[in-house]
Amino acid sequence: MPSIRPSYYDPMLITMSGEMLDVDVCVYGGTAAGVAAALQVARMGRSVVVLEPSQRIGGMATSGMSWGGAGVGAKAAVGGIAREFQQAMAQQYNAAGIKPAADLWSWEPHIAEAWCMRVLADAKIPVRLYQFAHEVQVTGGAITHLLLEGGRQVRARMFVDATSEGDLLALAQVPWTSGREAHDVYGETVAGVQRGAHQQFEFPVDPYIVPGQAASGVIAGISDSVAAAPGSGDQALPAACFRLCLTRTADKCLRFTKPDDYDPQWYELHLRYFATGWNDVFRSFLPIPGDKTEVGTHGPIGMDVIGQNHAWVTADYAKREEIFQAHRRYQQGLLWFLANDRRVPERIRQPMAQWGLCNDEFIATGGWPERLHLPVTRRMVSDYVLTEQDCRRSRLATDAVALAGGDLHHPPCQRVIVDGRVQNDGGLHESLTKPFPVSWRALIPPSGSVQNLLVPVCLSASHVASGALTGDALRMALGQAAATAACQLITADRGAHDLDYGALRERLKQDGQVLG
């Protein structure tokens, strides 16, 4: 069986190349947004290249986030290339006599990847995998060249940063932020430190190595810092995790293995919470086709690796690899622990032992995803910042390029001690009553910054609002909008702040985008 050791960054795998690419639009990041952007550029008759830092195209849509169980309002807001993707998934399964769960809004990762690769190949769009941005050249307020590790260079008239990290916008010195704003920065009611009910501990759990004795230290995964005041700001990020694809089908199932670097201390919190009678481990097993499930997190403990990704944003690629492996180690160890450790209650251990990774998904890494799901990292700070007021429709942008609907959601950011018990901090989950418009101005750098860069993923938003902007259907819509604008700006020979929004809106609607 192949090794279950995916990696984020291995310098030995970077191919040295003196290739010089000259295109109209450079898309850095082959996420769902990047795929949609590249496809739209090609459809508008412009040349484009996709540069993807990982070894897989399609972002989280092909890396484990496969259950599109969105509400009716959110589905109604999906148009354009995102709708094409959803329809292609449904048509493929219908042709095979399969009706996926969630009303045809779910898929297997390898099916989504195949679609992404096929549409890019059909459009004759060059794709370069395992490409890491190293340096950009900016002249006269515009990016002219992108230099990649290994020596490859790309010259383009417009650039799209479609990565989950916003590395290109940072290299271009575009203003950005990360972490959580305090509640008074934008007047948001759920900003900053939050210890509400979402993914919160229902029953008290002692945080200390020796219960009741603070001097003994805290168990793994819990911060020993003094808990901050509710509403205060910090640099904490929502928890990252691998979105795993599991199965119980015997001929597809790869049983969980104990990692060589297994560390049982990380699961003491689980044992203490199981002892309270908590039993909702399997509520986050979301059904997808192929007798598989996407595994998320329900409740206070699960696949989210809470508090361990805060250094990701400013870390270099080598340090990110360390963080990546720490998350892999935790989750791989957790799966083995739940299915095999005799201290785990039988009510959990016995059903968990029936599951395993899928031998037809992520084949090169033994069924383990190659991409870490980072809900939010950098956020550009532009002239228009989407906030909680946009999400609640108390402020409505008049230059919409897409509609965001569904949930306002963030996993917890950290575990803290409050009154001698463990609490999760940062979990948010609220269903939005109606989709809200995403402003064009949130996709472009602020005045005085570079004017040929568009940012559909790490767009300008507060921490709170970013929780409503993470779905891949929306990111496809934003990628398509960014690409449409890029092509129009090239034709008009203008910078982003001089875009004819009326012409952009007309073309987006022509291409099936839903703008309200």
Secondary structure, DSSP 4 states (H G I P E B T S, - for coil): ---S---S--GGGPPP---EEEEEEEEE--SHHHHHHHHHHHHTT--EEEEESSSSSSGGGGTT--B----HHHHHT--HHHHHHHHHHHHHHHHTT---HHHH-B--HHHHHHHHHHHHHHTT--EEES--EEEEEEETTEEEEEEETTS-EEEEEEEEE--SS-HHHHHTT--EE-SB--HHHHT-TT-SS---STT--SS----EEETTEEEEEEPTT---SPPPPTT--BS--PPBB--EEEE--TTTEEE----TT--GGGGHHHHHHHTTT---GGGGEEEETTTEEEE---SSSSS-BTTS-TTTTT--HHHHHHHHHHHHHHHHHHHHHHHH-TTS-HHHHHHHTT-EEETTSSGGGTT--SS-B-S---EE--SS-B-HHHHTTSS--SSEEEEE-SEEEE---EEEEETTEEEEE--EEEE-SS-EEEEGGGGSPPTTS-SSEE-SSS-SB-HHHHTTS--HHHHHHHHHHHHHHHHHHHHHT--GGG--HHHHHHHHHHTT----
